[in-house]
């Protein structure tokens, strides 16, 4: 009962707009102190704070902020918009590709959706695109940030679950690429069924060299992270550090970065790092108490006798419910022990459990009628209300659910290296 009360308190405090870190810390620390087991949290807390991969938090955030201010994070969209300008639906495909490029640099789905909605949506609306297609393309593309390396949610999972962070970063790659393929297929099907949803704009002659200059940094950064970690030549920290050094060097040499923009990137990084580190500390306290109550073990015993589809459906329902009340990181923390328990009961590893839960969280964030990412897109763009965005998302959900089913049925998709 104490564990259920702690979870309810954390959810309620988050729903009341208390920061997730403070809500989890109050619930976890208070319950640990009440049960006289506060000392149980010191060992996992010390392990978290001494983990070498903890340095990934500020490094990934600095990489994303620097790449954004230098214009590299959005270069994929600019290049794709030019390369696909003669194809029906090309701007929607460019928006999705731009989200993929931004995600590869920043690892943030909400940040990706907010930024690309200000860049890609106006261009599509000026071209006469259906607002449902325009808004949904950006919203769904934003979810790629949760799986494409370096995903902050997968890094948080690795740090809290004790799973190697390098394995988590690589595990999201194939599911992300499958999700990307599903989004592209949906756009092509949509404009084939309804050509008026995406009128063809007047082509603008732009040299191929200009397209190449705009697009090449994002794939290079992506290759350094994935190739370096997969080959074993670089640790995750070293790979992200190398990418950050490259972005800084290019930005300074090409005069894309100024002292003012560098200070803005550093300031944003410090603020975001402090927020995530507080969440990690609070989550460690909360998870230590939850383990003390035996709730995850009881869930595992119950799930062992239930059909897998039924237990996954319950986990998905919990994600959909929490998406109305909590932020993605808080959702991940609250459901982490239950996803881990399912993996152990089914003889699967924590890497698979992390990818499945992150995919569920991101799907819940776009799920009508209250998808958070759709609200972020509408708020950031100030041109498309949430209604059309959510309506358009419904057409993308079938492909997204197929990807989720593939991950569940074929766990090897998360363990290809």
C-alpha angles and dihedrals in degrees: 000000000000091000093049090048091052092051091048090049093050092049092046094049091048090048088054087059096256109151110268092237093055094044093051093043094051093047095044100040094043093051093045090051092045092053092044093240102110090125089067090073097056097077097050090041091052090047091052095048093047095047111119090216090063085084087070091076097068092031095055092044092049090048092053095045094045093047090050096050090045091052094240096113093061098037093095090061093049092049095044092049089057097041093048099038092110094053124084108249090017095134091052090050089048090052091053091045090048090053089051091051093047091047091052089058102036108026092213123119098191092045090047093051093046094049098043093046089063092047107034104030098062091051092051094046091049088053091054099255120165105261089228092058093041096049096040092050091058094041095050092041088055091063089066089076090073094061110023113092124294094033114174092206091055090047090052090049091051094049094047098041097041091241117145105266093214090059091049093051092052094042093066095056103083095040088050092050091048089050090049091051091050092052092049091049091050093052092048091048092047096052091043090056094040113023091177090066089073116027117198111253124218106275116244116211107235124166116252089233090064090053091050093049090053098047108037103080096063096053090046092052090047091050093050093053098042097035095043095050096039094050092046091234092115134034115226090257092050093047094052091043090054091051092049091050090050093050092048092048094047093044093052096042092048090042092237090128124061130181088260095052092043090053090048091051092048093047092050090047093052092049094047093043092053090050095050095043089052089051091050093051092045091047091052091055092045095047091047090057093044090053089050091057093055094230095131090050091050090049090051092051091050094045092051090070097041131083112266093234091056095051092046089050090054090050090049090049090051089052092049091050095046090048087070092056113023143046121252096260092049090049090052093050095048094050099035097095092048094050090047091050091052092051092051093049091050094045094247129130132254091250091065091045091052095051093046093049094046090050090050091049093051093046089051090052092062097036114122139268096033106016109167094208090053089054090048091052092048093046095047095045096043087198106077119050120222093255098071091041092054091044091054092046090063089069091054097047097079093061091043092053090049089057091049090050090050091053091050095046096040109038089176087079088076096045105046097130 
